[in-house]
């Protein structure tokens, strides 16, 4: 996988490595994977995803699927339902 790394010293402050797999990895702290984007453009985050502007979100979000169609996702009582690849749905708190 190709990678972009933010290091912690002057010699590793910013490094880029490439290959021909078509996938891309973003790394922080000198090599800890933070985000992986595979060849299907699926993104995998290593930690928590957060935002400071949740108050500005509408009560329903429009989500674009890989097939190009759209679906509406409702935010109810501060919870956003998220379905993972295995088909399990969890409620993510938005506050």
MARPATI-635976 format. One record per residue: residue number from 1; residue in three letters; chain; x, y, z of N, C-alpha, C, O in turn. Coordinates in Angstrom, 2 decimals, padded with zeros to 5 digits, always signed. Layout:
BEGIN
   roro   kollo   vovo       npx       npy       npz      capx      capy      capz       cpx       cpy       cpz       opx       opy       opz
    NUM     ALA      A         X         Y         Z         X         Y         Z         X         Y         Z         X         Y         Z
...
This chain:
BEGIN
   roro   kollo   vovo       npx       npy       npz      capx      capy      capz       cpx       cpy       cpz       opx       opy       opz
      1     UNK      A   +000.83   -001.18   +000.00   +000.00   +000.00   +000.00   +000.87   +001.24   +000.00   +001.93   +001.27   +000.63
      2     UNK      A   +000.43   +002.25   -000.71   +001.10   +003.54   -000.66   +000.75   +004.20   +000.66   -000.34   +003.98   +001.20
      3     UNK      A   +001.65   +005.01   +001.19   +001.35   +005.66   +002.46   +001.88   +007.09   +002.51   +002.86   +007.44   +001.86
      4     UNK      A   +001.19   +007.89   +003.31   +001.60   +009.25   +003.64   +001.72   +009.26   +005.16   +000.77   +008.94   +005.86
      5     UNK      A   +002.89   +009.64   +005.67   +003.16   +009.55   +007.09   +003.60   +010.90   +007.65   +004.44   +011.58   +007.07
      6     UNK      A   +003.00   +011.28   +008.78   +003.43   +012.46   +009.53   +004.24   +011.97   +010.71   +003.70   +011.29   +011.59
      7     UNK      A   +005.52   +012.31   +010.74   +006.40   +011.82   +011.79   +006.55   +012.79   +012.93   +005.88   +013.82   +012.99
      8     UNK      A   +007.43   +012.43   +013.85   +007.61   +013.23   +015.07   +009.00   +013.82   +015.20   +009.32   +014.43   +016.23
      9     UNK      A   +009.83   +013.65   +014.18   +011.17   +014.25   +014.20   +011.39   +015.01   +012.90   +010.60   +014.90   +011.97
     10     UNK      A   +012.45   +015.78   +012.84   +012.71   +016.55   +011.62   +013.03   +015.66   +010.44   +012.79   +016.04   +009.29
     11     UNK      A   +013.57   +014.47   +010.68   +013.88   +013.58   +009.56   +012.69   +012.74   +009.12   +012.70   +012.18   +008.02
     12     UNK      A   +011.65   +012.64   +009.96   +010.47   +011.86   +009.60   +009.20   +012.71   +009.55   +008.09   +012.18   +009.54
     13     UNK      A   +009.36   +014.03   +009.52   +008.21   +014.93   +009.60   +007.16   +014.65   +008.54   +005.97   +014.76   +008.82
     14     UNK      A   +007.58   +014.29   +007.33   +006.63   +014.00   +006.26   +007.29   +013.02   +005.31   +008.32   +013.32   +004.70
     15     UNK      A   +006.70   +011.84   +005.20   +007.24   +010.84   +004.28   +006.13   +010.28   +003.41   +004.99   +010.15   +003.83
     16     UNK      A   +006.49   +009.94   +002.19   +005.55   +009.34   +001.24   +006.21   +008.10   +000.66   +007.37   +008.13   +000.25
     17     UNK      A   +005.47   +007.01   +000.64   +005.97   +005.80   -000.01   +004.90   +005.29   -000.96   +003.70   +005.42   -000.68
     18     UNK      A   +005.31   +004.71   -002.07   +004.35   +004.27   -003.06   +004.56   +002.85   -003.51   +005.66   +002.31   -003.43
     19     UNK      A   +003.49   +002.24   -003.98   +003.54   +000.92   -004.59   +002.43   +000.85   -005.65   +001.84   +001.87   -006.00
     20     UNK      A   +002.15   -000.31   -006.14   +001.17   -000.44   -007.23   -000.10   -001.18   -006.80   -000.82   -001.69   -007.66
     21     UNK      A   -000.39   -001.25   -005.49   -001.60   -001.94   -005.03   -002.86   -001.12   -005.27   -003.95   -001.69   -005.40
     22     UNK      A   -002.73   +000.20   -005.33   -003.88   +001.06   -005.51   -004.53   +001.50   -004.21   -005.45   +002.31   -004.24
     23     UNK      A   -004.08   +000.99   -003.07   -004.62   +001.39   -001.78   -003.75   +002.49   -001.18   -002.59   +002.64   -001.55
     24     UNK      A   -004.34   +003.27   -000.26   -003.63   +004.39   +000.34   -003.84   +004.37   +001.84   -004.95   +004.18   +002.33
     25     UNK      A   -002.74   +004.58   +002.58   -002.79   +004.60   +004.04   -002.27   +005.94   +004.53   -001.22   +006.40   +004.08
     26     UNK      A   -003.00   +006.57   +005.45   -002.55   +007.78   +006.11   -002.09   +007.39   +007.51   -002.82   +006.72   +008.24
     27     UNK      A   -000.86   +007.81   +007.87   -000.30   +007.44   +009.16   +000.08   +008.69   +009.94   +000.47   +009.70   +009.35
     28     UNK      A   -000.02   +008.62   +011.26   +000.37   +009.71   +012.14   +001.34   +009.19   +013.19   +001.53   +007.98   +013.31
     29     UNK      A   +001.94   +010.09   +013.92   +002.82   +009.75   +015.03   +003.97   +008.84   +014.60   +004.40   +007.97   +015.35
     30     UNK      A   +004.45   +009.04   +013.38   +005.59   +008.30   +012.91   +005.30   +006.92   +012.34   +006.24   +006.20   +011.99
     31     UNK      A   +004.04   +006.53   +012.23   +003.75   +005.25   +011.61   +002.47   +004.56   +012.05   +002.19   +003.45   +011.59
     32     UNK      A   +001.68   +005.18   +012.92   +000.43   +004.59   +013.37   -000.64   +004.83   +012.31   -000.92   +005.98   +011.96
     33     UNK      A   -001.26   +003.76   +011.80   -002.27   +003.91   +010.76   -003.51   +004.61   +011.31   -004.08   +004.17   +012.31
     34     UNK      A   -003.91   +005.69   +010.66   -005.09   +006.44   +011.05   -006.26   +006.20   +010.10   -007.41   +006.13   +010.53
     35     UNK      A   -005.96   +006.06   +008.81   -007.01   +005.91   +007.79   -006.47   +005.06   +006.66   -005.36   +005.29   +006.18
     36     UNK      A   -007.25   +004.09   +006.23   -006.90   +003.27   +005.08   -008.01   +003.39   +004.05   -009.19   +003.24   +004.37
     37     UNK      A   -007.64   +003.67   +002.81   -008.60   +003.71   +001.71   -008.21   +002.61   +000.74   -007.12   +002.63   +000.18
     38     UNK      A   -009.12   +001.62   +000.56   -008.77   +000.50   -000.31   -009.13   +000.79   -001.77   -009.58   +001.89   -002.09
     39     UNK      A   -008.93   -000.17   -002.63   -009.13   +000.04   -004.06   -010.60   +000.17   -004.44   -010.91   +000.56   -005.56
     40     UNK      A   -011.51   -000.14   -003.52   -012.95   +000.06   -003.76   -013.41   +001.40   -003.19   -014.61   +001.68   -003.17
     41     UNK      A   -012.48   +002.21   -002.72   -012.72   +003.49   -002.07   -013.45   +003.34   -000.74   -014.08   +004.28   -000.27
     42     UNK      A   -013.36   +002.15   -000.12   -013.87   +001.98   +001.23   -012.85   +002.57   +002.19   -011.65   +002.29   +002.07
     43     UNK      A   -013.31   +003.38   +003.12   -012.41   +004.01   +004.09   -012.57   +003.36   +005.45   -013.68   +003.16   +005.92
     44     UNK      A   -011.44   +003.02   +006.07   -011.43   +002.44   +007.40   -010.67   +003.37   +008.32   -009.47   +003.60   +008.12
     45     UNK      A   -011.35   +003.90   +009.33   -010.72   +004.79   +010.30   -010.28   +003.98   +011.50   -010.99   +003.08   +011.95
     46     UNK      A   -009.11   +004.30   +012.03   -008.56   +003.55   +013.17   -009.15   +004.00   +014.49   -009.16   +003.23   +015.45
     47     UNK      A   -009.64   +005.21   +014.57   -010.14   +005.72   +015.85   -011.53   +006.31   +015.72   -012.29   +005.95   +014.83
     48     UNK      A   -011.83   +007.21   +016.62   -013.13   +007.84   +016.69   -013.24   +008.96   +015.66   -012.31   +009.73   +015.46
     49     UNK      A   -014.38   +009.03   +015.01   -014.66   +010.12   +014.07   -015.55   +011.11   +014.80   -016.61   +010.73   +015.31
     50     UNK      A   -015.14   +012.35   +014.85   -015.94   +013.35   +015.56   -015.95   +014.65   +014.77   -015.11   +014.90   +013.91
     51     UNK      A   -016.94   +015.46   +015.10   -017.07   +016.77   +014.44   -017.61   +017.76   +015.46   -018.31   +017.38   +016.39
     52     UNK      A   -017.28   +019.02   +015.28   -017.73   +020.05   +016.19   -018.99   +020.76   +015.72   -019.49   +021.65   +016.41
     53     UNK      A   -019.51   +020.39   +014.57   -020.64   +021.13   +013.99   -021.91   +020.30   +013.94   -022.74   +020.52   +013.05
     54     UNK      A   -022.10   +019.37   +014.86   -023.30   +018.53   +014.82   -024.57   +019.35   +014.93   -025.60   +018.96   +014.39
     55     UNK      A   -024.54   +020.48   +015.62   -025.74   +021.32   +015.76   -026.22   +021.84   +014.42   -027.39   +022.20   +014.29
     56     UNK      A   -025.36   +021.88   +013.42   -025.74   +022.40   +012.12   -026.27   +021.33   +011.17   -026.64   +021.62   +010.04
     57     UNK      A   -026.30   +020.06   +011.64   -026.79   +018.99   +010.79   -028.31   +019.02   +010.70   -028.98   +019.36   +011.68
     58     UNK      A   -028.86   +018.67   +009.56   -030.32   +018.56   +009.46   -030.79   +017.32   +010.22   -029.98   +016.50   +010.66
     59     UNK      A   -032.10   +017.19   +010.37   -032.63   +016.03   +011.09   -032.52   +014.75   +010.27   -032.69   +013.66   +010.81
     60     UNK      A   -032.26   +014.87   +008.99   -032.03   +013.69   +008.14   -030.85   +013.98   +007.23   -030.69   +015.10   +006.76
     61     UNK      A   -030.04   +012.98   +006.98   -028.88   +013.12   +006.13   -029.10   +012.34   +004.85   -029.75   +011.30   +004.87
     62     UNK      A   -028.59   +012.83   +003.75   -028.66   +012.12   +002.48   -027.34   +011.40   +002.27   -026.28   +012.03   +002.27
     63     UNK      A   -027.39   +010.10   +002.10   -026.19   +009.28   +001.98   -026.14   +008.70   +000.59   -027.12   +008.15   +000.09
     64     UNK      A   -024.98   +008.83   -000.06   -024.78   +008.29   -001.40   -024.14   +006.92   -001.29   -023.13   +006.75   -000.60
     65     UNK      A   -024.71   +005.95   -001.96   -024.19   +004.58   -001.91   -023.20   +004.37   -003.04   -023.12   +005.17   -003.97
     66     UNK      A   -022.45   +003.28   -002.95   -021.47   +002.97   -003.97   -022.12   +002.77   -005.34   -021.51   +003.06   -006.37
     67     UNK      A   -023.36   +002.29   -005.35   -024.07   +002.06   -006.61   -024.60   +003.35   -007.22   -025.13   +003.34   -008.33
     68     UNK      A   -024.46   +004.47   -006.51   -024.89   +005.76   -007.04   -026.27   +006.18   -006.61   -026.70   +007.29   -006.94
     69     UNK      A   -026.99   +005.34   -005.88   -028.31   +005.73   -005.40   -028.17   +006.48   -004.08   -027.07   +006.56   -003.53
     70     UNK      A   -029.25   +007.02   -003.60   -029.21   +007.75   -002.34   -030.22   +007.15   -001.37   -031.18   +006.50   -001.77
     71     UNK      A   -029.99   +007.37   -000.09   -030.93   +006.96   +000.94   -030.91   +008.02   +002.03   -029.90   +008.69   +002.24
     72     UNK      A   -032.02   +008.18   +002.71   -032.12   +009.15   +003.78   -031.87   +008.48   +005.11   -032.41   +007.40   +005.37
     73     UNK      A   -031.07   +009.10   +005.96   -030.78   +008.57   +007.29   -031.25   +009.61   +008.30   -030.85   +010.77   +008.24
     74     UNK      A   -032.10   +009.19   +009.22   -032.65   +010.13   +010.20   -031.84   +010.13   +011.48   -031.37   +009.09   +011.94
     75     UNK      A   -031.69   +011.32   +012.05   -031.06   +011.47   +013.36   -032.21   +011.62   +014.35   -033.01   +012.54   +014.24
     76     UNK      A   -032.28   +010.71   +015.32   -033.37   +010.73   +016.28   -032.81   +010.71   +017.70   -032.00   +009.86   +018.04
     77     UNK      A   -033.24   +011.65   +018.52   -032.79   +011.74   +019.91   -031.27   +011.78   +020.02   -030.70   +011.23   +020.96
     78     UNK      A   -030.62   +012.42   +019.07   -029.18   +012.55   +019.11   -028.43   +011.31   +018.70   -027.22   +011.22   +018.95
     79     UNK      A   -029.11   +010.32   +018.07   -028.46   +009.10   +017.66   -028.54   +008.93   +016.15   -029.61   +009.10   +015.55
     80     UNK      A   -027.43   +008.59   +015.54   -027.35   +008.36   +014.10   -027.11   +006.87   +013.88   -026.06   +006.36   +014.29
     81     UNK      A   -028.05   +006.16   +013.24   -027.83   +004.73   +013.01   -026.78   +004.50   +011.92   -026.85   +005.11   +010.85
     82     UNK      A   -025.81   +003.63   +012.19   -024.74   +003.32   +011.25   -024.68   +001.81   +011.10   -024.63   +001.08   +012.09
     83     UNK      A   -024.69   +001.33   +009.85   -024.62   -000.11   +009.59   -023.23   -000.45   +009.08   -022.72   +000.18   +008.15
     84     UNK      A   -022.61   -001.46   +009.68   -021.28   -001.86   +009.24   -021.36   -002.90   +008.13   -022.46   -003.29   +007.72
     85     UNK      A   -020.22   -003.34   +007.63   -020.19   -004.29   +006.52   -020.85   -005.62   +006.85   -021.36   -006.29   +005.96
     86     UNK      A   -020.83   -005.99   +008.10   -021.43   -007.26   +008.51   -022.96   -007.17   +008.60   -023.63   -008.18   +008.78
     87     UNK      A   -023.50   -005.95   +008.46   -024.95   -005.76   +008.50   -025.48   -005.40   +009.87   -026.69   -005.24   +010.03
     88     UNK      A   -024.60   -005.26   +010.87   -025.04   -004.86   +012.20   -025.20   -003.36   +012.26   -024.37   -002.62   +011.71
     89     UNK      A   -026.26   -002.89   +012.90   -026.50   -001.46   +013.04   -026.22   -001.03   +014.47   -026.67   -001.66   +015.42
     90     UNK      A   -025.47   +000.05   +014.61   -025.22   +000.65   +015.91   -025.69   +002.09   +015.86   -025.75   +002.69   +014.78
     91     UNK      A   -026.02   +002.64   +017.01   -026.41   +004.04   +017.09   -025.24   +004.85   +017.58   -024.70   +004.59   +018.66
     92     UNK      A   -024.83   +005.84   +016.79   -023.71   +006.71   +017.13   -024.28   +008.00   +017.71   -025.11   +008.65   +017.08
     93     UNK      A   -023.83   +008.36   +018.91   -024.31   +009.58   +019.55   -023.76   +010.80   +018.83   -022.56   +010.89   +018.55
     94     UNK      A   -024.64   +011.74   +018.52   -024.22   +013.01   +017.93   -024.67   +014.11   +018.88   -025.86   +014.34   +019.07
     95     UNK      A   -023.69   +014.77   +019.48   -024.03   +015.79   +020.46   -023.13   +016.99   +020.30   -023.27   +017.96   +021.04
